[in-house]
């Protein structure tokens, strides 16, 4: 996929793995790293993510297909217990891949604590199916075509022409994955939701190289339980 094989095997935290990949990217592909830095600066200046649901509010309901075309609804998931919802930019994003792998590691404990976990990304079913099979992801990845649900949650951002041009230069055409030419993705975010639908904890950061620590997710679920 994107050269994360060595990093994924490191016996360090997810934060350290993400930082290691960011450093490797800066060394190997400085044009991408530079475009990313400018993007994050733009998003921070625009206060991107400030409209995302806050702790204590009700997470907007969703009904989204998984990679097999089966509709998965938040109401059904929450009827069984607390829910972890992780927004990811796409199967192609190495930072997202590392997060998905970390979530896969804690998934048995999430289930033991009575919770469920889903990822939401704007990719079509085929690439979503591919990443689940490649990395043996045990939880469902839901396809949010055109970022409709992410938009409802105030998380959608434009990658901008600079990042799109860099992507096309390395053969990464998001329109093939997303089914549109918009070049929009969600800000990576994690919401821990109680069975009443209210958000108990959250992590929203326009710097997509930073994600919620898996241990923090588990601690939040323990507090709910």
C-alpha positions in Angstrom: 0.0 0.0 0.0 2.1 2.9 1.2 5.2 1.6 2.8 4.0 1.2 6.4 5.0 -2.5 6.7 8.1 -1.8 9.0 6.3 0.9 11.0 3.3 -1.2 11.8 5.5 -3.8 13.4 7.2 -1.4 15.8 6.4 -2.0 19.5 5.5 1.6 20.2 2.3 3.6 20.6 0.0 4.6 17.7 1.2 8.2 18.2 4.8 7.2 17.8 4.0 5.1 14.7 2.2 8.1 13.1 5.1 10.3 13.9 7.6 7.8 12.5 5.6 7.7 9.2 5.4 11.5 9.1 9.2 11.6 9.4 9.7 9.0 6.8 7.3 10.8 4.4 9.2 14.1 4.9 12.5 12.3 3.9 11.2 10.2 1.0 8.5 12.5 -0.5 9.1 16.0 0.6 6.7 17.4 -1.9 3.8 15.6 -0.3 5.0 16.5 3.2 5.2 20.1 2.2 1.7 20.1 0.7 0.4 18.4 3.8 1.9 21.0 6.1 0.4 23.8 4.1 -3.0 22.0 4.2 -2.9 21.6 7.9 -2.0 25.2 8.4 -4.9 26.3 6.2 -7.3 24.1 8.1 -6.2 25.4 11.5 -6.5 29.0 10.3 -10.1 28.2 9.2 -10.8 26.5 12.5 -11.8 23.4 10.6 -13.6 20.9 12.7 -15.1 23.5 15.1 -18.6 22.6 14.0 -18.2 18.9 14.9 -20.6 17.5 17.5 -19.4 18.2 21.0 -19.2 16.0 24.1 -22.6 15.7 25.6 -24.5 16.3 22.4 -26.3 13.6 20.4 -24.3 12.1 17.5 -26.3 12.5 14.3 -27.9 9.2 13.3 -26.5 7.4 10.3 -27.6 4.6 7.9 -24.6 3.7 5.7 -23.7 0.6 3.6 -20.7 -1.6 4.5 -18.4 -3.0 1.8 -20.9 -5.8 1.1 -23.8 -3.3 0.5 -25.6 -4.1 3.8 -27.0 -1.0 5.4 -25.8 -0.4 9.0 -27.6 2.0 11.2 -26.5 3.8 14.3 -29.8 3.1 16.1 -29.3 -0.7 15.7 -25.7 -0.5 16.9 -26.5 1.6 19.9 -29.4 -0.6 21.0 -26.7 -3.2 21.8 -24.4 -0.9 23.8 -21.9 1.9 23.4 -20.4 2.7 20.0 -17.0 4.0 18.7 -17.2 5.9 15.4 -13.9 6.6 13.7 -13.9 8.8 10.6 -11.0 8.1 8.2 -9.9 9.9 5.0 -9.7 6.8 2.9 -8.1 3.4 2.4 -5.2 5.0 0.6 -4.1 7.2 3.6 -1.2 5.6 5.5 -2.1 7.5 8.7 -5.6 6.0 8.5 -4.1 2.6 7.8 -2.0 2.8 10.9 -5.1 3.9 12.9 -7.2 1.1 11.5 -4.5 -1.5 12.5 -4.4 0.0 16.0 -8.2 -0.2 16.3 -8.1 -3.8 15.1 -5.8 -4.6 18.0 -8.1 -3.3 20.6 -11.3 -4.5 18.9 -11.6 -7.7 21.0 -11.4 -5.5 24.2 -14.0 -3.1 22.8 -16.3 -6.0 22.3 -15.5 -7.4 25.8 -16.5 -4.1 27.2 -19.9 -4.4 25.5 -19.1 -1.9 22.7 -19.0 -1.9 18.9 -16.7 0.0 16.6 -17.1 1.2 13.0 -15.0 3.2 10.6 -16.5 5.7 8.2 -14.7 6.7 5.0 -15.8 8.2 1.6 -14.4 5.3 -0.5 -16.4 2.9 -2.7 -17.1 -0.6 -1.6 -14.3 -2.3 -3.6 -11.3 -0.4 -2.1 -12.9 -0.7 1.4 -13.2 -4.4 0.9 -9.6 -4.5 -0.2 -8.2 -2.8 2.9 -10.3 -5.0 5.2 -8.8 -8.1 3.5 -5.3 -6.8 3.2 -5.0 -5.8 6.9 -7.6 -8.3 8.3 -9.7 -5.6 9.8 -12.4 -7.3 12.0 -14.8 -4.4 12.3 -17.1 -2.9 9.7 -15.9 0.0 7.5 -18.9 2.0 6.2 -18.9 3.8 2.9 -19.9 7.5 3.1 -20.2 8.3 -0.6 -20.0 12.1 -1.3 -19.2 12.6 2.4 -22.9 13.1 3.2 -22.6 11.9 6.8 -19.3 13.6 7.4 -20.9 16.8 6.2 -23.7 16.3 8.7 -21.1 16.0 11.4 -19.2 19.2 10.3 -16.1 17.3 9.3 -15.8 17.7 5.5 -12.8 19.6 4.1 -11.4 20.2 0.7 -7.9 18.9 0.1 -7.3 21.8 -2.3 -5.6 21.9 -5.7 -2.0 21.7 -4.4 -2.6 18.4 -2.6 -4.7 17.0 -5.5 -1.9 17.9 -8.0 0.7 16.2 -5.8 -1.5 13.1 -5.5 -2.0 13.0 -9.3 1.7 13.3 -9.7 2.3 10.1 -7.7 -0.6 8.3 -9.4 -3.2 8.7 -6.7 -6.5 9.6 -8.2 -9.1 10.0 -5.5 -12.0 10.2 -8.0 -11.4 6.5 -8.8 -11.9 5.7 -5.1 -14.7 8.1 -4.3 -16.7 8.1 -7.5 -16.5 11.9 -7.8 -14.1 14.7 -8.6 -14.7 16.8 -5.5 -11.5 15.9 -3.7 -13.2 16.2 -0.3 -12.4 14.1 2.7 -13.4 14.1 6.4 -11.2 15.4 9.2 -10.2 12.2 11.0 -12.3 12.1 14.2 -13.3 9.6 16.8 -16.5 9.7 18.8 -17.3 7.4 21.8 -21.1 7.3 22.1 -23.2 5.9 24.9 -26.2 3.7 24.2 -28.4 6.9 24.7 -26.7 8.3 21.6 -24.9 11.0 23.5 -21.1 11.6 22.9 -19.1 10.7 26.0 -15.7 11.5 24.5 -14.3 12.7 21.2 -11.1 13.5 19.3 -11.2 15.9 16.4 -8.0 17.3 14.9 -7.4 18.9 11.5 -3.9 17.5 11.7 -4.6 14.1 10.2 -1.3 12.7 11.5 -2.8 12.8 15.0 -5.4 10.3 16.2 -7.1 9.3 19.4 -5.0 7.0 21.5 -6.5 3.4 21.6 -6.0 3.3 25.3 -8.1 6.5 25.7 -10.9 4.8 23.7 -10.9 1.9 26.0 -10.8 4.0 29.1 -13.8 6.0 27.8 -15.7 2.7 27.3 -14.8 1.5 30.8 -16.3 4.7 32.2 -19.5 4.2 30.3 -19.7 0.6 31.5 
